[in-house]
């Protein structure tokens, strides 16, 4: 089970309203906020840290930030 970063309750409420999903629950269940796929394999520590912040799997991080290649 992954650990999520703590956010102000209003931020978490905004994210839940925007995506229709609870970021904390998605991260606790190792699921991606964007695509709902499993989020258990990451390229490096920075990508894993980003998951704890945004809840995006490696594939979605690559789409949003670029694949680093």
Buried (B, 14 or more C-beta within 10 A) or exposed (E): EBEBBEBEEEEBEEBBEEEEBBBBEBBEEBBBBBEEEEBEEBEEEEBBEBBEEBBBBBBBBBEEEEEEE
